Amino acid sequence: MLTLQCPYCGVMAEETELSAGGEAHLKRFGPGSSDADFETYMFMRENPKGVHFERWRHANGCGKWFHAARCTVTLEVFGTYTAQTSVPPAELLETIRAARPGFKWREFE
């Protein structure tokens, strides 16, 4: 079972206590954007085999949204961080690079 630590309340929560919110760090497009940009934002999602950044909500706890970095193949969790963070923390990226040499995901290399 997937277990994530909520960065707000510090609780180690099993996936039954959490709600998945999809991919993290999406570039949002609003009024005035092209149809192609808005379509990409609405429908195009990564589904990597490997490290992925996701949004989660501690639904049966503090109720707050947070981000998690985990491997979709092994369910290895590299870390969690607050949802207000616009890019993954540098130390988390270093941890991922140490475990997965050559890691690349979008602009986070």
DRENGUPA-116643 format. One record per residue (C-alpha): residue in three letters; x, y, z. Coordinates in steps of 0.001 Angstrom, whole numbers, plus 500000, padded with zeros to 6 digits. Layout:
N
ALAXYZ;...
END
This chain:
109
MET500000500000500000;LEU501195503498499185;THR502047505542502266;LEU502762509282502086;GLN503730511750504795;CYS501584514867504884;PRO503985517850504941;TYR501466519932506899;CYS500468517717509820;GLY503347515200509610;VAL501072512142509617;MET502172509063507666;ALA498921508393505807;GLU497960505297503861;GLU496427505833500440;THR492961505070501874;GLU493232508327503868;LEU494253510328500793;SER492631511521497587;ALA494658511605494387;GLY494551514895492504;GLY496449514062489350;GLU499636515490487948;ALA501450518291489778;HIS503116521388488318;LEU500816521865485345;LYS501172525116483446;ARG497711526640483510;PHE496308528719480676;GLY493487531182481147;PRO491599533813479177;GLY493371534896476042;SER495225531628475582;SER495134529741472318;ASP492793526800471881;ALA495802524492471514;ASP497330525685474813;PHE494031525308476650;GLU493465521852475146;THR496939520787476293;TYR496220522049479812;MET492837520318479996;PHE493590516948478445;MET497284516170478031;ARG498839514485481065;GLU502087512677481655;ASN501815509019482535;PRO505454508082482956;LYS506940504757483794;GLY509203506015486558;VAL509398509145488695;HIS506269511286488651;PHE505115514389490543;GLU501529514175491792;ARG498974516130493809;TRP497398514491496848;ARG494893515626499455;HIS494984514437503048;ALA491228513861502895;ASN490779511973506187;GLY493239514172508063;CYS494062517862507865;GLY492330518178504467;LYS495192520032502785;TRP496619519486499309;PHE500289518594498865;HIS502685517299496214;ALA504500513962496179;ALA507333512561494073;ARG507151508817493604;CYS508080506071491189;THR505048504682489344;VAL506799501335488828;THR508025500538492346;LEU505802502894494409;GLU509008504230496000;VAL508242507627497534;PHE511033510182497240;GLY509311512865499281;THR506369515181499768;TYR506160518962499900;THR503552521704500191;ALA501213522468497306;GLN502208526134497354;THR505660525150496061;SER505797525934492339;VAL508805523689491627;PRO510074520604493463;PRO512581521445496215;ALA516240521157495170;GLU517029518585497857;LEU514196516365496615;LEU515496516572493043;GLU518979515630494323;THR517509512597496120;ILE515760511501492931;ARG518914511989490824;ALA520956509937493311;ALA518484507050493078;ARG517719507426489352;PRO520758508672487399;GLY519681510425484216;PHE516309511434485689;LYS514442513908483488;TRP510869515137483715;ARG509736518238481881;GLU511954521158482851;PHE513064519408486080;GLU516352517812485091;
END
